[in-house]
């Protein structure tokens, strides 16, 4: 997984296998999903200040993606418009 110039690639947590990376529209790594070799649990990490920060774990990587991956942060979905109050 390659990062844009000026960013360092954090190390995958020891003893875990990185299965998938989620990149922003600007090709910047934002999240990774890992597991231990036994694959009994999957872990979701967010890249914060050039380090992986664990934000969730589940038995299913699909659940992690559905619950925690932010399409707005990845730039693949526009920010929701704020509702205007009638007044």
Secondary structure, 3 states (H helix, E strand, C coil): CCCCCCCCCCCCCCCEEEEEEEECCCCCEEEEEEEECCCCCEEEEEEECCEEEEEEEECCHHHHHHHHCCHHHHCCCCCCCCCCCCC
